[in-house]
Amino acid sequence: MKSFIQPVYAAITNPALTNPSAQSSPNYVNTVLQNVFSLFMVLGVIYFIWHFVFAGYHYMGAQGDSKKIEIAQTELTNAMIGLGVVFVVFAILKLIGTVAGIKGLDTLQFTLPSL
C-alpha cells in the first residue's frame, strides 16, 4: 500500500547571516567572533575620537592655566593609550590564533561594518 504521507524536512537558518554556507557551526562561530571583534574595534576608535576632540576642546579652553593644560594632556594621553590597547589586543589574538592554530582567531581581520 502506498503512503500519501511524506516526511517534511525543515532547514533552520539565521537570517542575520548573508552567506548561507556560513550556517554550519564552525563557520557560524567564526562569523560571530569576527563581527564581535569588528564591533569592538569600531567602538574603540569612536571612543578615541570622542576623547581626542574633547581633549582639544579642554586644551583650547585652558587659556594658559597649567592645571587645565595638564588635565587636557592627560586626557589625550589616556585616549591614545586606549587606542593602542585595542590594536595590541587585535595583534595578540591574531598571534595566538596563528601559533595555536585556533580556527577563527587565525583568520581574524579588521573589517568595517556595512549596513
C-alpha positions in Angstrom: 0.0 0.0 0.0 1.4 3.4 -1.0 1.6 6.0 1.7 0.4 9.5 1.0 2.3 11.0 4.0 5.8 12.1 3.3 8.2 13.5 5.8 8.9 17.2 5.7 12.4 18.4 6.3 13.0 22.0 7.6 16.2 23.9 7.4 16.7 26.3 10.2 18.8 29.3 9.2 19.9 32.5 10.7 18.6 35.4 8.6 21.3 37.7 10.0 24.0 35.9 8.1 24.2 36.9 4.5 26.2 33.8 3.4 24.0 30.6 3.7 27.1 28.4 3.7 28.2 30.1 7.0 25.3 28.4 8.8 27.4 25.4 9.9 28.7 25.5 13.4 32.4 26.3 12.9 31.7 28.9 10.3 29.0 30.5 12.4 31.3 30.8 15.4 34.0 32.3 13.2 31.5 34.8 11.8 30.2 35.8 15.2 33.7 36.2 16.5 34.7 38.3 13.5 31.6 40.5 13.9 32.1 41.0 17.7 35.7 41.9 17.3 34.9 44.4 14.4 32.3 46.0 16.7 34.9 46.2 19.5 37.4 47.9 17.2 34.8 50.4 15.8 33.7 51.3 19.3 37.3 51.7 20.4 38.1 54.1 17.5 34.9 56.1 18.2 35.8 56.3 21.9 39.3 57.6 20.9 37.9 60.2 18.6 35.5 61.4 21.2 38.2 61.8 23.8 40.6 63.3 21.3 38.1 66.0 20.4 37.3 66.8 24.0 41.0 66.9 24.9 41.5 69.5 22.2 38.4 71.4 23.5 39.8 71.4 27.0 43.2 72.4 25.8 41.8 75.4 23.9 39.7 76.4 26.9 42.6 76.2 29.3 43.7 79.8 28.5 47.2 79.3 29.8 46.2 77.7 33.1 48.8 75.0 33.7 46.5 72.8 35.7 43.8 72.7 32.9 46.5 72.1 30.2 47.8 69.1 32.3 44.3 67.7 32.5 43.9 68.0 28.7 47.2 66.4 28.1 46.4 63.5 30.5 43.0 63.0 28.7 44.8 62.9 25.3 47.4 60.5 26.6 44.8 58.2 28.0 42.9 58.2 24.7 46.0 57.2 22.8 46.8 54.5 25.3 43.3 53.1 25.0 43.5 53.1 21.2 46.9 51.3 21.4 45.4 48.7 23.7 42.6 48.0 21.2 45.2 47.3 18.4 47.5 45.4 20.7 44.6 43.1 21.7 44.0 42.5 18.0 47.6 41.6 17.4 47.8 39.3 20.4 44.6 37.5 19.4 45.9 37.1 15.8 49.2 35.8 17.1 47.6 33.3 19.4 45.3 32.1 16.6 48.2 31.7 14.2 50.6 30.0 16.7 48.0 27.7 18.3 46.1 27.1 15.1 42.7 28.2 16.6 40.1 28.4 13.9 38.6 31.9 13.8 41.5 33.7 15.5 44.0 32.8 12.8 41.7 34.4 10.1 40.8 37.4 12.3 40.8 40.7 10.4 39.5 44.2 10.9 36.7 45.0 8.6 34.4 48.0 8.8 30.8 47.0 9.3 28.4 47.7 6.5 24.7 48.5 6.5 
